[in-house]
Amino acid sequence: MLEKSLQAILEEIEPKDETAMEEAREHWLNIAKPLFSLGKLENAVIDMAGIKGTYDYRLDRRGLLIFCADNGVVAEGVTQTGQEVTAIVADNFTKNATSVCQMARIAKADVIPIDIGIVVDVENITKEELKVAYGTRNMTKEPAMTREEAVKAILIGINAVKSCKEAGYEILATGEMGIGNTTTSSAIASVLLDTPVELVTGKGAGLTGEGLERKIQAIKKAITINKPDATDPIDVLSKVGGLDIAGLVGVFLGGARYRIPIVIDGFICSVAALVAARINPVVRDYMMPSHVSKEPAGQMLLKELELEPYITCDMCLGEGTGAVAVLPLLDMGLAVYRQMSTFADINIDNYEVFDE
């Protein structure tokens, strides 16, 4: 039943509006500045016009959706800290006491944490209808979750976008919090990119060399035992993924369904973006890159998605920090697009476009 609901939503996803994009391109050509001189920022404005279906739009209200969940694979010693940290940081999101909260304040983005699978309930965050399970199972011994749980988490992500759209949000950034989620992300990346585990796995939040080796071996064992089917992204997600990733997959699918730009954060969010794109390739056109993660597979994932980052800062903090960092840049590009004089306004002939 849940999968039928998901399929119905997927069938409602349509390509970007090419007419709106062409109108945005034409408007850029009339703005009184050297042609194409804002580079990727101009392309971003054009892409968002296609997403929204109009060349005349604003980004006045923006949100950061942070999916929080725990991962049973932590029992294998793949992290430096215990699962209790997930709940502590999730609680701190409500107290404006995390790195991304400070950055989101500058970017004028509302921080919206969602407990989709923390091992305990967190006051002010946990909502029964949004919590799929109290953490996933240890994927080195059995599938991390059932297929039904994975689909339920995806649908929660889709509905989160729907709710934000109805509340007036015009762009959404993605973030996550979950001890052990670079392990699950590396597992998914290895399977979907058909790349050896060693090449997509990093030290996460400060593992030693010995810890990294444990992490690699745990991922290999999980893939061997569960045999995820690379041609079925939901199968991969359920067997070696996490609830936070599943919720984010839903956000990317929801962005396409409800025509709202979704900004990818780093490694973990990029993995979720790839899963979403494998479920429905059209969804990729509704994704906005932010930065390239310092994690080993960061660049690989963006290349697979055919996206180029707007910023390169060697960031790997998570929480959505890279995604909110790019929002002011998008604001600047849109400000020029919306407010700059045209050549006609200042009585100057337009620049000509020459073929290269």
N, C-alpha and C positions, 0 to 999 in steps of 0.2 A: 504493500500500500504506500509506504513512504517513498519507495523508488518510483512508483507511478506518479506521485506528486512532483518529484524532482524532474521526471521526464517531461511532464506537462509544462513546467517552468522553462526548461531548456528549449522547448519548441516555440516559446514566445520570444526568444532572443533574436534580434535582427541586426544586420550590419550597421555600421555608422552611416550617418546621413551625408552622402557625397555632395549634395547641393549646398548644404550649410558649410561644408569644408571649402568648397569652391568660392563661396561668398566671403569667407574669412580670408582666403588667399588673396582675393581681389582687394579687400579692404587693406591688407598689409601693403599691397603695391601702391596704394594711394597715400599712405602715411609719409609725411615729409621727413624722411631719413634715408640713408643709403639702403638699397634693396638687400633684403635677407641678412641684414647686419646683426640681428639678435639671434641668429642661428637656431638652436634647438628650442629657444623660448618661443620663437614664432611658430615653429612646428607644433609645440605644445598647445598653443592657443587654437591653432587650426584643428588639432586632434580633438580638443574639448568641444569645439563647435560641432564636429561630427557626432560626438557622443551625445550632446545635449539636443541636437537637432535644430540649432539656431546659431547664427553667427553673432547674435547680440545677447550676451549672457554675462553674469557676474559670479563671483565666488565669495560672496559676503559671509556665508555661514559654512564653516568647515568643522569636521569632526575626526577624531582618531579612535577607531575601534580596536581595542586591545583584548584579544582572546587569551584567557588564562586557564592553564590545565597542567596536570601532573602526569608523569610517565613512569610506568612500572619498571622500565629498563634501568632506572636509577639504581635498583638493587644490585646491578652488575658492577658498580664502582666506576661508572662512566662520567661522573661529575665531581667537582670539588666540594660542592655543598649539598645539603640534604633537601628533601622535598618541602620542608617547612618554609623555605625561603620563598617559594611561589606564593603562598598565602600572605606572607609578610609584605612582599612587594605589591601584590594586588591590593592589599589594604592601603598601602601608601599612595596608590593612585588616587584614592579618594581624599587624601590629605595634602595633595599638591607637594608630595615629598619624594619624588623620583626625578631622575634626569629628564625624562621625556616631558614631565609636567612643566618643568622650567622652560624647556624649549617650546612646548605647545603654547605657553602663555605668550611668548614672543610672536609665534606664528598665528595667534588668535584662533587656536583650534580647541574645541571642547574634547576633553579626555573621557572616553566612554569604555570602562573596563567591563568585561563580561566573563563571569565564572561559568565556563562550559565543561570543566572537569577537574577542579582542584580537589585534592584528597580530603579537605575539610571545607566546611561552609565558612564564608567570610562575611561578617556583618557589613551591611550597606552595599554589598555586591551580589551575593548569591541570590538567585531567583530560581525556584524549583523548576519552572518551565524551560529554563535555559541551560540547566545542568544535565548533561547526558549521563555522566557517571562520576564516581569519586576516583578519578585517575584511570589510566589504561592499565592493562595487564602487562606483565613482563614479556616482551616480544621475543626474548631468547628462549622462551619455553612454550609459547602459544601466541596466536594472533593478538595484537595489541587491543583490538576491539572487534566486535561483530560487524558485518557489513551494514546491518540495520542501524547500529550506533553511529557508524561513519556517516550514513545518509542523513540520519537525524541531526547530526552536528552540522552538516552542510546546509540543511534546510534552516537551521537556526541562524547561520550566517547570512543566508539570503534574506530572511525575514528582518534581520537587523538592518540591512540596507533599505529595505522597504520602509521600515519605521523611521529611519533617518530621513529618507526622501520626503515622507509625509510631514516630518517635523521641520522641513525647510532647509535641510543641509544640501549644499550644492557641490561639494567634493568631500571625499572621505579618504583618510590615510589609514594604513594598516599597521598593526603592531601585535606583539605576543609576549606572554610571560609564562615560562614553564621550565623548571629545572629538568634537564635531560633532552630538551627539544632540538639541540643541534645533532644529537644522536639519531633521533627519528628522522630529522630532515636529511641527514647524510644518507640514511638507509633508502629513503624515497629517491633521492637524487641519484644514487648509485644504480638503482633499478631503472628509473625512467631515462637516464642519460646513457645507460649501458656502459658504465664507467667503473673501473675497479674502486672498491671501497677506500683504499688508501689515498686515492687521488681526490676524493670529494670530502674527506673527513679532516677536520682541524681540531685544535685544542679547546675550542669553545671558550668557556669562561675560566681560562687559566690552568688547564690540565698539565701535569708533568709529562715527560716522554713516556714514562711507564703507564700513566693514565690514558694517554692517547692510544697506546697499543691495546689496552683493555677495551677501549671504546671501539676500535677497529674490529677486534675479535668478536665483540658482542654483536656488532652490526652484521658481520659475516655469518655468525651463527643464526641470527634472526632470519636472514634471507634464505639460508640453507634449510632451516626447519619449516618456515612458513611458505616458501616457494611462491612469492607474489608474482602475479601475472602482469608483465609489463604492458600488455595490450589492454589491460583493464585498470585504469587509474584508481577507481574506487577500491578494487581488490588490493592494490599496492598500499593505498592509504589506510585501509582497515587492518592490514596485517603487520605493517612496520611503521605506521605513522602515529599521529597523536591527535587528540581532540581539538587542541588549539589550531593545528594545521587544517583539520577538517572544517572548522568554523570559518577560517580564512578562505578556504576554497569556496565556501558559500558566499563570502563577501565579494569575491571576484565574479562569480556567476551572477550574483545579485546586481552588481554594478552594470553588467551588460543588460540584464532584464529590465532594470529601472532607469537606465540611461543616466548614470552618474559616474564621473571619473573616480577610479580607485587607484590610489598611489601605493605602489609596492615599497615596502621597507627593504630589509636586507635579505640575508640568506634564507631564513625560515619562511618569510613571506614570499620570497621568490620561488621556493619549492611549492608552496600552496598555489601560487600563480601558474606554475607549470602543470600541476595536477588539474587545475580548472581549465587550462588551455587544451589539455589532452581530452578532457570530457567534452568540451565544445570549442573548437579552434577559433570561432568568431569572437569569443570572450577576450582574446588577446588584444583586440583593438580598443578595448575599454580600459586597459591598464596603463597607468602612467608610471614610468620608472622614477626612482629618486637617486640613489647612489649605488655603487658597487661594493658589496660587502668584502671585508678583508678575509672572510672564510675562503678556503681553497676553491669551493665550487661557485663562489659568487659570480665571477665573470662567465663561467660555463653556463649557468642558468639564464643569465640575461641574453647571452648569445643564442641559446636554444629558443628563447622567446622572441628573438629578433628585436630586442630593445637595447637602447644605449642610455647609460646613466646621465643625468643632468649634472651631478656632482661626484667628485672622487675625493674622499677625505680619509680613507683607510679606517672607516668606522666599523665596529662590530658589536655595539652595545645592545642592540635589539630594542624592544619596547615600542618601536615606531619612531625612534630618534631620527633615522635617515629620512623617513617619509615626511615628518613635520619640518625637517630642515629645508626641504625643497619648496615648501609652500610659499615662503616669501619671494622666492625666485619666480614662481608662477604668477604671483601678485604683480611683480614688476613688469613682466611681459604683458600681462593683461592691462596694466595701467597705461602702457605706451599704446597698445592696441585700441583702447577705448577713449583715451584722452588727448592723444597727440594730434596736432593740426595735420590736415591733409595738404598736399601740394596745391590744391585748388584754393584752400583757405588762405594761403600766403602768396597766391599768385605766382607760383613757380611751376614750370613745366615738369611733368612726371619724369622720373628716371625711366629709361628704356631697359627692357629685359633682352639681353643678347644670348643667343645659344652659345654654349661652350664648344 
